[in-house]
Amino acid sequence: MNKNRPIYMSVLLLAAMSSVLISCTPKKTRPNDNAEPSTEYRAKAEQEYSIGYEYMKQAKYGDASLHFQEAIKYWDKYYAAYIALAQAYRCMRNIVSAESTYHRAKQIDPKDTRAYEGLGVLYFIDLKKYGEAIAEYQAALQLDTTNVDLLNGIAAVYGKTKDFDKALEYYNKSLDYEPENLVTSFAIATIYIDKNEPEKALTYLEALEIKRPDVVDIRKQLGDVYLQLKKYDRAIEEFTWLVLRYPDNTNYHLQLGLIYQRQKKYQSAEKEYEEAKRLAPENPLPFLYLAELGIISNKLNDAEANINEALRLAPGNAYGNILLGDVYERKGLLSKQTWEKNKSKANKNAGTNAVNLLNQAISYYVRGKADEQFVLYADTEIARCNNWNKQLKEDLWYYASVKP
């Protein structure tokens, strides 16, 4: 039974790529030499900037922005203060002010890449304007062709837009300049996963694990790829490592259970699913996974109970409805088999019950089609149920009306 259930990965590339994004704590940089103020005003501007920087480190972005503004009052072409102020605005979710501040910085020094990079991040992450983000990164790369942060930044945008070849082009350029950059290698592995080329991803991930065996994202991604490639023993090694270090992580237990399930080690799978249910009783996934095991082992009433609990927690869940369709289809098939062993008027209840159960299965499959990933499977099962029903109705009519 394959519903194309997604493998739940923690593949949040942007979260792993901290060097690509501009953080909410600015780097302290040398003030721009353009339009020097008086010595007194310059000192006051730098003092205000330093105070704002300390507030940024404490995540007090409103206070920080006030001091960066004061710095700019003393020195109206203080480039670093504009960059820091724009970052503070971003952290405050004041995107309009952040954008205008970055543009002002570009006017002050059009050859400094930081404003372009800041706008690239803002357009990419905050505004989802991917074309504008690419344009800013390209402008910055014309000024600094070897900047790894810029190369990784534009690659991330191309990856988001699924232009994987372009993404790999820029990531590989980045690796040319920093061959040991783990963030870049991890990003390349992720691109290959998105391209559905797990074997190529595996090469990078295994090399990364040797260098950094303690990094959770690497171990998890590697476990997911091993699972995809049906290297179940290796996948178990990775997720066992994760479960031992993070025993309260529901997703790790679910993933480990899924691997055991693929190996047909159903007791081990059930143990992991039950632990996930204990850890997260309001999460519908453990109930759905347990329902799958119930269907596999023909414990249909247990499966139905777990599905109903999952649907209570997540009403309308498409996969839950697909699984309910499976439960009623199998119950209908059992009644159909009972009818076929003894086709007679005395046994007509078995045939009628089979029709009713198969009709219920069809209704749940129709609901499950709300998620497009289940449409093909649902249509196939609906057609199967309809064919059985046609046969059953013909039999029931014949034995009710013709057969003595």
Secondary structure as UniProt FT lines:
FT   HELIX           13..16
FT   TURN            18..20
FT   HELIX           39..57
FT   TURN            58..59
FT   HELIX           61..74
FT   TURN            76..77
FT   HELIX           79..91
FT   TURN            92..93
FT   HELIX           95..108
FT   TURN            110..111
FT   HELIX           114..121
FT   HELIX           122..126
FT   HELIX           130..143
FT   TURN            145..146
FT   HELIX           148..160
FT   TURN            161..162
FT   HELIX           164..177
FT   TURN            179..180
FT   HELIX           182..194
FT   TURN            195..196
FT   HELIX           198..211
FT   TURN            213..214
FT   HELIX           216..228
FT   TURN            229..230
FT   HELIX           232..245
FT   TURN            247..248
FT   HELIX           250..262
FT   TURN            263..264
FT   HELIX           266..279
FT   TURN            281..282
FT   HELIX           284..296
FT   TURN            297..298
FT   HELIX           300..313
FT   TURN            315..316
FT   HELIX           318..341
FT   HELIX           345..347
FT   HELIX           348..368
FT   TURN            369..370
FT   HELIX           372..374
FT   HELIX           375..401
//
